[in-house]
Structures are given as C-alpha cells and as structure tokens.
Amino acid sequence: MTSSNYNDSEKKTTGGRNGFGAKLANIFSTKFVIETADIKTNKYYKQVFRNNMLQKDQAIIESKPQKANFTCITFYPDLSKFKMKIMDADIISLMTKRAYDLAGVTEGRVMVKLNGKSIGVKNFNQYCDLYLKNKASLAEDLPKIVEKK
C-alpha cells in the first residue's frame, strides 16, 4: 500500500499519491474486502472491513495450494460520504475508464475485472485498439502504431 510518488518536483502522470488509494477506498466504504494469495507459501489471506473501517472481521489465513499469486480488492463505496444517493453515469464512466487504463498498461501481468467480469484488455495494443478500431472510416487520419517486440 505504499508507492514511490513522493517527489513533488518530478513531472508525472499518476492516479494516486503515496499508496493512499486502497486505504482511502477502505475508509470511504461500507464494506471492503481484501484477499491475497501466495503460491510459494501456499497461503491465502482474507479480511473484511465494514462501516468505514470502524469494524473488521477476523482475518482468515489458510494454508492451501494456490494456482497463482493474486490480490483482489472489492469495495462498496459509502455514497453518503460523497453526498450521493446513487453513482451517476459520470462516476461509473470514470471508474470504468480507469479499469481499462489499468488493464492497458499492465501488459497482462494483472487480470482486471470490472463488476466480476474480465474486461478482456491484455496489453497496450488492445487498449489502443479500443480507441482506433472504431475509426476505420478515417484510416488516413489514424496514427501509426509502433510497437516494441
């Protein structure tokens, strides 16, 4: 839950600051579930937090064979903290785009799911295709995609 985004004089584009993302998602959630597994130790860990992190369930730590390392975070935003009754189309669109952005830049190292379904983008080229394939009628205006092999 920490990162390297500490140098304010360095120009960069980032989605978070100092590893606050998961912590803040937990604080502003009615329910927050963290699951992680390690194939080397065959350990699985799960913990559920509720009511803006005021309550937490007993951690589950199990020894069981794992097929892959993973970390899964599931959260239920506390909309009242944002003076919202529902997530409007703009917020849903922003969160959806961020999921696709993440899938596009992790080069298949991370399986990104949105609402329980894999979004199917496994690399940056597939991500670019989301924006460029629909512009086939403008073929002369399309930028050339250069990829490193």
Secondary structure, 3 states (H helix, E strand, C coil): CCCCCCCCCCCCCCCCCCCHHHHHHHHCEEEEEEEEEECCCCEEEEEEEECCCCEECCCEEEECCCCCCEEEEEEEECHHHHCCCCCCHHHHHHHHHHHHHHHHHCCCCCCCEECCEECCCCCHHHHHHHHHHHHHHHHHHCCCCCCCC
